[in-house]
Amino acid sequence: MPVSVIVGTQWGDEGKGKITDLLSRDMEMVVRYQGGNNAGHTVVIGETKYKLHLIPSGIFYDKTLCVIGNGVVLDPAVLIQEIKSLRETGQKVANLRISSQAHLIFQYHRDLDAAQEEKHEAGRIGTTNRGIGPCYVDKFNRRGIRIWDFTNKDVFRQKLDWNIREKSFLLNNYYGRNINYNVDRIIDEYFAYYNEIKELVVEESTSLIHEAISKGRKVLMEGAQGTMLDVDHGTYPYVTSSNPISGGACSGAGFGPSRVNTVIGVAKAYVTRVGSGPFPTELEGELGEKLRERGAEYGTTTGRPRRCGWFDGVVMRHAAKINGLTELAITKMDVLDSFDKIKVCVAYECNGKKVMDFPTDINRLAECRPIYEELPGWQSDTTKVTNYKDLPANAKKYLEKLAKLAEAKISLISVGAERGQIIKL
């Protein structure tokens, strides 16, 4: 059972791109199983920084087959631009495959996303306005258009025409927009996109994945975002519109859970989140700003500043339980190098009671206050450390605390943005 799943254990932005890139060296297939271009992975190779939004991080290894799975919602214009950007730096994309079952994002999805955010009726979620949520709504409402629909132009036109009539009515009559979509123009635009990527499209991506698994090849499942943004198990409604958790890999790539033998949780040595919603350990003022600047905490996709806070052990326990973590990768350890004291949230206090489990009710969560344990900092440069034994004693104590909260062994520690700045245990 050679399948590993890599998941974010916080609100995304944990540094999964670097860890996926590292693990991909030994993988024969990397599959992206959910999300869209509303998230990004940053991989630093030498002096070059690569920002990926749809393409799996394993793309930098020619022997690694990279698959965009059926659970992904795809903006073809973004994908094509990403491919071009990689080629401009000399990277090949011949090892990329795209599931024909992946759903397509259109302009009306992006327009609906923006209109719903502006309406504020259900509270502002803080989406990226990339059309991800509305596209997933169409998918589960059985109105979606998939890549496979390019193979029959009449069916494509029929589906597109119906969707445009419905979305135009909603946008113009409820959201007060004045939008007029041109069906013929959209068809020409999207078929031009398809002609650019059709050589990479596979009809049966699940068969491709199953063949690799059955032959004992090493396969890595890669998600976007993090556990706390999961539509079922995150801080709903301030979440994404899919399942980034390890269980989402099964439906988003098409295989059974019995095939998984390793679940690697990626956790930042502190916590960040982008967008709205409760954030119990958020630091405002000088400390929060220090974390943001030292960690360069600005969104890969939008450039928005991330909210920063101390490590949240309640979130960690929740993520460990939901994902079934077997290993833990800690990133951005070096960001804490200059702190003389570091706090770790071990529980919440809510209405005078100690809370150990993550609250499922968003209103109750908003009332929770963190209960901290304070640990001494190490105030020493860790960016050049390559062996665990060479870490400062207080850094080791901090890591031991995080591993205990996760009830999982730490296998990787990142101490910088570059590929080589990693400690393997």
Number of C-alpha atoms within 10 A of each C-alpha: 15 17 22 22 27 29 33 29 34 28 25 27 28 28 22 32 26 23 24 25 24 18 16 25 14 15 23 19 26 31 29 27 31 29 26 32 22 21 21 24 26 20 24 17 15 9 7 10 12 18 19 23 21 26 25 28 29 30 24 19 19 16 15 21 23 29 30 29 29 26 26 27 29 26 22 20 16 14 19 15 11 18 19 15 15 18 12 10 10 9 15 16 19 12 17 24 22 26 24 22 23 25 24 24 26 22 14 19 22 19 19 22 20 17 17 20 17 14 12 10 8 9 14 16 18 15 20 20 19 23 25 27 25 21 28 24 14 17 17 9 9 9 15 20 22 19 23 17 18 19 12 9 12 11 13 18 17 10 15 20 17 11 17 18 13 11 18 20 17 14 18 13 11 11 15 11 14 10 13 11 14 10 14 12 9 15 17 11 12 18 16 13 16 19 10 12 17 15 12 16 20 19 13 13 23 19 14 15 21 18 12 18 18 11 10 13 17 18 26 28 27 29 32 32 29 27 32 26 27 24 18 18 18 26 24 18 18 21 26 27 21 24 27 32 32 28 17 22 29 18 16 25 26 18 16 12 14 9 15 20 12 18 22 27 31 29 29 25 24 24 25 27 25 20 17 16 19 17 21 20 25 18 18 12 7 9 14 17 18 18 23 19 12 14 19 12 20 18 16 16 17 13 9 13 17 21 22 24 24 23 24 27 27 24 27 26 21 23 27 23 12 15 22 17 24 17 20 25 29 26 24 21 20 24 23 24 19 14 15 12 12 17 19 23 22 21 21 25 15 15 10 8 9 14 18 16 13 21 18 13 10 15 10 13 19 14 13 23 18 22 21 18 11 12 16 15 20 22 16 16 15 21 20 15 18 17 12 15 11 11 18 17 12 15 22 15 15 20 17 14 16 25 19 14 19 26 17 18 18 22 14 20 27 27 25 21 20 17 16 16 16 24 19 12 12
